[in-house]
């Protein structure tokens, strides 16, 4: 994965901007590949999870730890693509009780006509990230991103975020190890849940309904 952003989805005909007045924690993750090679995903989703207070973030992390214990995954990270349905049931039921908001953008890669975006994964990722950021108001936000991926790419993302968002609205940009960070895993699970509706529409997805009131979904064209 290039980046982790916690995010939720709810489809709106016109993207709505939400204002936040407290210090925030934001986690970002994606589902799909930001390139156009044969065999890559048809859709690319990028999402972010928003906590308006660190108490809410801590509560979510505690619930994820409890879900891991209940699912007997004490030494494994939650990852949507690798988790069995019973583990997803436990995870999303715990998560539905937590206080957070999420935004997920969805890009149908077949509709991208810009050759530069199609040939440069970093530029395509930044294109998606810009679309995600413009749907969120930041205020003293700490942004947490999955630290996996090459160092150069992490630097590009960090610079892009600081360039797109006024300095006064960001407190810090951090990278975290998803294997050890519950909230990065949360972003993965949410984004993966919504991606399932696009990549495998024939498969059941009861977990999306549990999150429907917490996630804003935005189609990017």
C-alpha positions as CSV (number, residue, x, y, z in Angstrom):
1,X,0.0,0.0,0.0
2,X,1.2,3.5,-0.7
3,X,-0.7,5.3,2.0
4,X,-3.2,4.8,4.7
5,X,-6.0,7.1,5.3
6,X,-9.0,6.4,7.4
7,X,-12.1,7.2,5.6
8,X,-15.8,6.5,5.2
9,X,-18.2,6.6,2.3
10,X,-21.6,7.9,1.6
11,X,-22.5,8.9,-2.0
12,X,-23.6,12.5,-2.4
13,X,-24.6,14.1,-5.7
14,X,-22.5,17.1,-4.7
15,X,-19.5,16.9,-2.3
16,X,-20.2,18.6,1.0
17,X,-17.6,20.2,3.1
18,X,-17.6,19.7,6.8
19,X,-16.1,22.2,9.3
20,X,-14.2,21.0,12.3
21,X,-13.4,23.3,15.3
22,X,-11.2,21.0,17.4
23,X,-7.8,19.4,17.1
24,X,-8.2,16.4,14.8
25,X,-6.6,13.1,14.0
26,X,-6.9,12.0,10.4
27,X,-5.9,8.6,9.1
28,X,-5.6,7.9,5.4
29,X,-5.5,4.6,3.4
30,X,-6.3,3.4,-0.1
31,X,-7.7,0.3,-1.9
32,X,-6.6,-0.6,-5.4
33,X,-3.5,0.4,-7.3
34,X,-2.6,3.9,-8.5
35,X,-1.3,2.5,-11.8
36,X,-2.9,1.3,-15.0
37,X,-1.0,-1.9,-15.7
38,X,-2.8,-5.0,-17.0
39,X,-4.4,-6.9,-14.2
40,X,-4.6,-3.8,-11.9
41,X,-7.8,-2.8,-10.1
42,X,-10.5,-1.1,-12.1
43,X,-11.3,1.2,-9.3
44,X,-9.1,3.2,-7.0
45,X,-10.5,4.3,-3.6
46,X,-8.8,6.7,-1.2
47,X,-10.3,7.3,2.2
48,X,-9.7,9.1,5.4
49,X,-11.0,8.6,8.9
50,X,-11.6,11.7,11.0
51,X,-11.5,11.9,14.8
52,X,-12.5,15.2,16.3
53,X,-10.7,14.4,19.5
54,X,-7.9,12.1,20.6
55,X,-10.3,10.6,23.2
56,X,-12.5,9.4,20.3
57,X,-9.4,7.9,18.6
58,X,-8.3,6.2,21.7
59,X,-11.7,4.7,22.2
60,X,-11.7,3.4,18.6
61,X,-8.3,1.8,19.1
62,X,-9.4,0.1,22.3
63,X,-12.4,-1.3,20.5
64,X,-10.2,-2.7,17.7
65,X,-7.9,-4.3,20.3
66,X,-11.0,-5.9,21.9
67,X,-12.2,-7.1,18.4
68,X,-8.8,-8.7,17.8
69,X,-9.0,-10.6,21.0
70,X,-12.6,-11.7,20.4
71,X,-11.6,-12.9,16.9
72,X,-8.5,-14.5,18.3
73,X,-6.2,-12.5,16.1
74,X,-3.9,-11.3,18.8
75,X,-0.8,-11.5,16.6
76,X,-2.3,-10.4,13.3
77,X,-3.4,-7.1,11.9
78,X,-6.9,-6.5,10.6
79,X,-6.7,-6.2,6.9
80,X,-9.9,-6.3,4.9
81,X,-8.5,-8.4,2.0
82,X,-7.2,-11.1,4.4
83,X,-9.8,-11.2,7.2
84,X,-12.5,-13.8,7.3
85,X,-16.1,-12.9,7.4
86,X,-16.5,-13.7,11.1
87,X,-13.6,-11.4,12.0
88,X,-15.2,-8.6,9.9
89,X,-18.5,-9.1,11.7
90,X,-16.8,-8.6,15.0
91,X,-14.7,-5.7,13.8
92,X,-17.4,-3.6,12.2
93,X,-19.9,-4.2,15.0
94,X,-17.3,-2.8,17.4
95,X,-16.5,0.1,15.1
96,X,-20.2,1.0,14.6
97,X,-20.3,2.1,18.2
98,X,-17.3,4.5,17.9
99,X,-17.4,8.2,17.3
100,X,-15.7,9.1,14.0
101,X,-16.4,10.4,10.5
102,X,-15.0,9.3,7.2
103,X,-14.7,10.3,3.6
104,X,-14.0,8.0,0.7
105,X,-13.4,9.0,-2.9
106,X,-14.0,6.5,-5.7
107,X,-12.2,6.7,-9.1
108,X,-13.2,4.6,-12.0
109,X,-9.8,4.3,-13.7
110,X,-11.4,3.5,-17.1
111,X,-12.7,7.1,-17.2
112,X,-9.3,8.7,-16.8
113,X,-8.2,10.2,-20.1
114,X,-5.1,12.2,-19.0
115,X,-2.1,10.2,-20.3
116,X,0.2,11.7,-17.7
117,X,-2.0,10.5,-14.8
118,X,-2.1,7.1,-16.5
119,X,1.6,6.8,-16.9
120,X,2.8,8.2,-13.5
121,X,1.4,6.5,-10.4
122,X,2.7,9.3,-8.1
123,X,0.8,12.0,-10.0
124,X,-2.3,9.8,-10.2
125,X,-2.1,9.3,-6.4
126,X,-1.7,13.0,-5.8
127,X,-4.7,13.6,-8.1
128,X,-6.8,11.3,-5.9
129,X,-5.4,12.8,-2.7
130,X,-6.2,16.3,-3.8
131,X,-9.8,15.3,-4.5
132,X,-10.0,13.8,-1.0
133,X,-8.4,16.7,0.8
134,X,-10.7,19.3,-0.8
135,X,-13.7,17.5,0.7
136,X,-12.4,18.1,4.3
137,X,-11.8,21.1,6.4
138,X,-8.7,20.8,8.6
139,X,-8.0,22.5,11.9
140,X,-4.8,21.7,13.8
141,X,-4.9,18.2,12.3
142,X,-2.4,15.4,12.9
143,X,-2.4,13.3,9.8
144,X,-1.3,9.7,10.0
145,X,-0.4,7.7,6.9
146,X,0.7,4.1,6.4
147,X,4.5,4.1,6.4
148,X,4.9,1.1,4.0
149,X,6.2,1.9,0.6
150,X,9.3,3.5,-0.6
151,X,10.9,6.4,1.2
152,X,10.8,8.7,-1.9
153,X,7.1,8.2,-2.3
154,X,6.5,9.0,1.4
155,X,8.4,12.3,1.0
156,X,6.4,13.2,-2.1
157,X,3.1,12.6,-0.2
158,X,4.2,14.6,2.8
159,X,5.3,17.5,0.7
160,X,2.0,17.4,-1.3
161,X,-0.2,17.5,1.8
162,X,1.8,20.4,3.3
163,X,1.5,22.3,0.0
164,X,-2.2,21.7,-0.4
165,X,-3.3,22.5,3.2
166,X,-2.4,25.8,4.9
167,X,0.3,25.3,7.5
168,X,-1.9,26.7,10.3
169,X,-4.4,23.9,9.8
170,X,-1.9,21.0,10.1
171,X,-0.1,20.2,13.3
172,X,1.9,17.2,12.0
173,X,2.1,14.6,9.3
174,X,3.2,11.2,10.5
175,X,3.9,7.7,9.1
176,X,2.9,4.6,11.0
177,X,3.4,0.8,10.7
178,X,0.0,-0.6,9.9
179,X,0.9,-3.9,11.6
180,X,1.3,-2.1,14.9
181,X,-1.3,0.7,14.5
182,X,-4.9,0.0,15.1
183,X,-6.2,3.2,13.4
184,X,-4.3,2.5,10.2
185,X,-5.9,-0.9,10.2
186,X,-9.2,0.8,10.7
187,X,-8.7,2.9,7.6
188,X,-7.8,-0.2,5.6
189,X,-10.9,-2.0,6.8
190,X,-13.2,0.8,6.0
191,X,-11.8,1.6,2.6
192,X,-11.6,-2.1,1.7
193,X,-15.2,-2.5,2.8
194,X,-16.4,0.1,0.3
195,X,-14.1,-1.1,-2.4
196,X,-15.8,-4.5,-2.2
197,X,-19.0,-2.9,-3.5
198,X,-17.2,-1.9,-6.7
199,X,-14.8,-4.7,-7.3
200,X,-17.0,-7.5,-6.2
201,X,-20.6,-6.2,-6.4
202,X,-22.0,-9.8,-6.5
203,X,-20.5,-10.6,-3.0
204,X,-22.5,-9.8,0.1
205,X,-21.3,-6.7,2.0
206,X,-23.4,-6.3,5.2
207,X,-20.6,-4.3,6.9
208,X,-21.1,-1.3,4.6
209,X,-24.6,-0.7,6.0
210,X,-23.2,-0.6,9.5
211,X,-21.0,2.4,8.4
212,X,-23.5,4.2,6.1
213,X,-24.2,7.0,8.6
214,X,-20.5,7.6,9.3
215,X,-19.1,7.7,5.8
216,X,-19.4,10.1,2.9
217,X,-18.7,8.6,-0.5
218,X,-17.7,10.8,-3.4
219,X,-17.3,9.8,-7.0
220,X,-14.5,11.6,-8.8
221,X,-14.6,12.0,-12.5
